[in-house]
């Protein structure tokens, strides 16, 4: 399950809810370490491969904590500089586990338009300036960057590839 966009494992199910275990690292790098009993959170069940996908691919691996600058409907969030390269106009971003579309990339963050339904059924409608939110950038953008910038070692010229061996045989 994800809680505010943080992927967690349900450890036990109770009559009145469920329990999860949060390791210290997760508490430090997400907003979950700042939550107390009764604080509202976004809950999301995982998507099964046979289910309809209603947003972009979201892993529940929080990349950073951002800060709300302006509330909904034109939600503005400040984020760490090292993630700004993944924010593009009409691209995907996740705020507290909610899949959203970027309206405008900014020098220090981004804006998203939050429709009234989303504001009503998630915690985003209650977020105020200064509130902290979990952010997950688009995983496809991160994989693309890795593939395009990773310097793989050249194959050894002395060891034939399977294709070249087949051609020589």
For each residue, the residues with C-beta under 8 A, 3 or more apart:
1: 7 8 9 10 18 20 43 44 45 46
2: 5 6 7 8 42 43 44 46 58 60 97
3: 6 8 20 32 41 42 43 97
4: 30 31 32 35 41 42 96 97 123 133 134
5: 2 30 42 44 58 60 62 94 95 96 97 98 134 135 136
6: 2 3 26 30 32 60 62 97 134
7: 1 2 46 59 60 61
8: 1 2 3 20 21 22 26 60
9: 1 20 21
10: 1 13 18 19 20
11: 18 19 20 21
12: 18 19
13: 10 17 18
14: 17 18 19
15:
16:
17: 13 14
18: 1 10 11 12 13 14
19: 10 11 12 14
20: 1 3 8 9 10 11
21: 8 9 11
22: 8 26 27 32 33
23: 26 27
24: 27 28
25: 28 29
26: 6 8 22 23 29 30 32 33
27: 22 23 24 30 32 33
28: 24 25 33
29: 25 26 62 64 65
30: 4 5 6 26 27 33 62 65 134
31: 4 34 35 65 96 132 133 134
32: 3 4 6 22 26 27 35
33: 22 26 27 28 30
34: 31 132
35: 4 31 32 39 41
36: 39
37:
38:
39: 35 36
40: 123 126
41: 3 4 35 96 123
42: 2 3 4 5 96 97 98 122 123
43: 1 2 3
44: 1 2 5 60 97
45: 1
46: 1 2 7 60
47: 51 53
48: 51
49:
50:
51: 47 48
52:
53: 47 56 57
54: 99
55: 58 92 99
56: 53 92 94 99 138 140
57: 53 138 139 140
58: 2 5 55 94 97 99 136 139
59: 7 136 139
60: 2 5 6 7 8 44 46 97 136
61: 7 136 139
62: 5 6 29 30 65 134 135 136
63: 83 135 136 137
64: 29 79 80 83 135
65: 29 30 31 62 132 133 134 135
66: 77 78 79 80 95 109 132 133 134 135
67: 77 78 79 130 131 132 133
68: 71 75 76 77 127 128 129 130 131 132 133
69: 76 77 78 109 129
70: 74 75 76 111 129
71: 68 75 127 128 129
72: 75 114 119 124 125 127
73: 113 114 115 116 119
74: 70 103 111 112 113 114
75: 68 70 71 72 95 100 111 112 113 114 124 127
76: 68 69 70 106 109 110 111
77: 66 67 68 69 95 109 110 111 112 133 135
78: 66 67 69 108 109
79: 64 66 67 83 84 87 108 109 110 135
80: 64 66 83 84
81: 84 108
82: 85
83: 63 64 79 80 86 87 135 137
84: 79 80 81 87 105 107 108 109
85: 82 145
86: 83 91 93 137 138 141 142 145
87: 79 83 84 91 93 102 105 109 110 137
88: 91 102 105 141
89: 102 103 104 105
90: 101 102
91: 86 87 88 101 102 138 141
92: 55 56 99 100 101 102 138
93: 86 87 100 101 102 110 112 135 136 137 138
94: 5 56 58 97 98 99 100 134 135 136 137
95: 5 66 75 77 98 100 112 124 133 134 135
96: 4 5 31 41 42 122 123 124 127 133 134
97: 2 3 4 5 6 42 44 58 60 94 134 136
98: 5 42 94 95 118 122 124
99: 54 55 56 58 92 94
100: 75 92 93 94 95 112 114 118
101: 90 91 92 93 112 113
102: 87 88 89 90 91 92 93 105 110 111 112
103: 74 89 110 111 112 113
104: 89 110 111
105: 84 87 88 89 102 110
106: 76 109 110 111
107: 84
108: 78 79 81 84
109: 66 69 76 77 78 79 84 87 106
110: 76 77 79 87 93 102 103 104 105 106
111: 70 74 75 76 77 102 103 104 106
112: 74 75 77 93 95 100 101 102 103
113: 73 74 75 101 103
114: 72 73 74 75 100 118 119 124 125
115: 73 118 119
116: 73 119 120
117: 120 121
118: 98 100 114 115 121 122 124 125
119: 72 73 114 115 116 122 124 125
120: 116 117 125
121: 117 118
122: 42 96 98 118 119 125
123: 4 40 41 42 96 126 127
124: 72 75 95 96 98 114 118 119 127
125: 72 114 118 119 120 122
126: 40 123
127: 68 71 72 75 96 123 124 131 133
128: 68 71 131
129: 68 69 70 71
130: 67 68
131: 67 68 127 128
132: 31 34 65 66 67 68
133: 4 31 65 66 67 68 77 95 96 127
134: 4 5 6 30 31 62 65 66 94 95 96 97
135: 5 62 63 64 65 66 77 79 83 93 94 95
136: 5 58 59 60 61 62 63 93 94 97 139
137: 63 83 86 87 93 94 141 142
138: 56 57 86 91 92 93 141 142
139: 57 58 59 61 136 142 143
140: 56 57 143 144
141: 86 88 91 137 138 144 145
142: 86 137 138 139 145 146
143: 139 140 146 147
144: 140 141 147 148
145: 85 86 141 142 148 149
146: 142 143 149 150
147: 143 144 150
148: 144 145
149: 145 146
150: 146 147
151:
152:
153:
154:
155: 159 161
156: 159
157:
158:
159: 155 156
160: 164 165 168
161: 155 164 165
162: 165 166
163: 166 167
164: 160 161 167 168
165: 160 161 162 168 169
166: 162 163 169
167: 163 164
168: 160 164 165
169: 165 166
